[in-house]
Amino acid sequence: MTAGAGHTSPGRVARTAEDGAHADCAGGVYGSVLAASVIVGAGTLGSFPRLELVLLLLLTGAVFWIAHVHAQLFGARLAQHGPDRAVVLRVCREEWTIVEAAVPPAAAVAVGPLLGLGVQGGQWLALAVAVTGQVGWSVAAARQAGATRRLLVLSALVNLVLGLVILSCKLWLKR
């Protein structure tokens, strides 16, 4: 999400279609950071079998998607009145990129053996894919928001630094 991720403002559910497109990319940034964090956390617990890590990534993305949909609907909408089916479906679609962002890192873990990578190598590949996705989603969100070229670059750099912090955590935790 954008600044204040996880915080739902009352007007957020009622945003325009253009704002919804921006939120989709912001959810992708959030989902990519989430996926990277899952990979780092799982790697510190030992050697997860590939299937378990793939499922952990996808299920964590799904759980956070449900949590965000719940926050959007119940945190903002129900304070005034109950959501109708169209609103529920729109919010589900808008937040779906959280799950979508988990798919490329999960796929990277799954194809690791085809690339000759062991479990650890697959985790590093998935982490690189997650950080790359994070940077890409952030640039797409900034572009959809109408950011200048300078702000696009700044968004990419900030998310790259955040990704490098996550990578550093993996290195530090493996000591």
C-alpha positions in Angstrom: 0.0 0.0 0.0 1.1 3.6 -0.1 2.3 5.5 2.9 0.3 4.4 5.9 0.0 0.8 4.6 -2.4 -1.2 6.7 -4.3 2.0 7.8 -7.7 2.4 6.2 -9.2 5.8 5.7 -12.9 6.1 5.5 -12.9 7.5 2.0 -10.6 4.7 0.6 -13.4 2.3 -0.4 -15.2 5.0 -2.3 -12.2 6.0 -4.5 -12.4 6.4 -8.3 -11.4 3.8 -10.8 -8.2 5.7 -11.5 -7.3 5.7 -7.8 -8.2 2.0 -7.7 -5.6 1.3 -10.4 -3.0 3.1 -8.3 -4.0 1.0 -5.3 -3.6 -2.2 -7.3 0.1 -1.4 -7.9 0.6 -0.2 -4.3 -0.8 -3.6 -3.2 1.8 -5.2 -5.4 4.6 -3.3 -3.6 3.2 -4.5 -0.3 2.8 -8.1 -1.5 6.3 -8.1 -2.8 7.7 -6.9 0.5 5.6 -9.5 2.3 6.9 -12.3 0.0 10.5 -11.2 0.5 9.9 -11.2 4.3 8.4 -14.7 4.2 11.4 -16.0 2.3 13.8 -14.4 4.8 11.8 -15.7 7.7 11.5 -19.2 6.3 15.2 -19.4 5.5 16.1 -18.7 9.1 14.0 -21.6 10.3 16.0 -24.1 8.4 15.7 -25.8 5.0 12.1 -25.7 3.9 11.2 -28.2 1.2 10.3 -26.3 -2.0 6.6 -27.2 -2.0 6.2 -25.9 1.6 7.9 -22.6 0.7 5.7 -22.2 -2.4 2.6 -22.9 -0.3 3.8 -20.6 2.5 4.3 -17.7 0.0 0.9 -18.2 -1.7 -1.0 -18.8 1.5 0.6 -15.8 3.3 -0.3 -13.6 0.3 -3.9 -14.9 0.4 -4.2 -14.4 4.2 -3.0 -10.8 3.9 -5.3 -10.2 1.0 -8.2 -11.3 3.1 -7.0 -9.1 5.9 -6.8 -6.1 3.6 -10.2 -6.8 2.1 -11.7 -7.1 5.6 -10.0 -3.8 6.7 -11.3 -2.0 3.6 -14.8 -3.2 4.0 -15.3 -3.3 7.7 -12.9 -0.5 8.7 -14.4 2.1 6.4 -17.6 0.9 4.9 -19.5 -0.6 7.7 -19.1 2.4 9.9 -21.7 4.0 7.7 -23.7 1.1 6.2 -23.2 -2.5 5.0 -21.3 -3.1 1.7 -23.2 -4.4 -1.3 -22.0 -7.2 -3.5 -20.5 -4.8 -6.1 -18.4 -3.0 -3.4 -17.2 -6.3 -2.0 -16.1 -7.6 -5.4 -14.4 -4.3 -6.3 -12.4 -4.3 -3.0 -11.5 -7.9 -3.6 -10.2 -7.0 -7.1 -8.4 -3.9 -5.9 -6.5 -5.8 -3.2 -5.8 -8.9 -5.3 -2.3 -7.7 -6.3 -1.1 -8.7 -2.8 -1.7 -12.3 -3.9 -0.4 -11.7 -7.4 2.9 -10.3 -6.0 3.5 -13.7 -4.2 3.2 -15.7 -7.4 6.6 -14.8 -9.1 8.7 -15.6 -6.0 6.7 -18.8 -5.5 7.3 -19.7 -9.2 11.0 -19.0 -8.7 11.2 -21.5 -5.8 9.3 -24.0 -7.9 11.6 -23.7 -11.0 14.8 -23.6 -9.0 15.6 -27.3 -9.7 15.2 -26.7 -13.4 17.9 -24.1 -13.1 20.1 -26.5 -11.1 19.5 -24.6 -7.8 19.3 -26.2 -4.4 16.8 -25.1 -1.8 19.0 -22.2 -0.6 19.7 -21.1 -4.2 15.9 -21.2 -4.9 15.3 -19.0 -1.9 17.9 -16.5 -3.1 16.3 -16.5 -6.5 12.8 -16.0 -5.0 14.1 -13.2 -2.9 15.7 -11.5 -5.9 12.4 -11.9 -7.8 10.4 -10.4 -4.9 12.7 -7.4 -4.6 12.6 -6.9 -8.4 8.8 -7.1 -8.2 8.7 -4.6 -5.4 10.7 -2.1 -7.4 8.6 -2.7 -10.5 5.3 -2.4 -8.7 6.5 0.9 -7.0 7.4 2.4 -10.4 4.1 1.3 -11.8 2.2 2.8 -8.9 4.1 6.1 -9.2 3.5 6.2 -13.0 -0.2 5.6 -12.5 -0.3 8.4 -9.9 1.2 10.7 -12.5 4.6 11.1 -10.9 7.3 13.0 -12.6 10.4 11.1 -14.0 12.3 12.2 -11.0 9.7 10.8 -8.6 9.7 7.5 -10.6 13.4 7.2 -10.1 13.1 8.1 -6.4 10.4 5.5 -5.9 12.5 2.9 -7.5 15.6 3.8 -5.4 13.6 3.9 -2.2 12.2 0.4 -2.9 15.5 -0.9 -4.0 17.1 0.3 -0.7 14.2 -1.4 1.2 14.8 -4.6 -0.8 18.5 -4.4 0.0 17.7 -4.0 3.7 15.6 -7.2 3.5 18.5 -9.0 1.7 20.8 -7.8 4.4 18.5 -9.2 7.0 18.7 -12.6 5.3 22.5 -12.4 5.3 22.6 -11.3 8.9 20.2 -13.9 10.1 22.1 -16.7 8.4 25.2 -16.1 10.6 
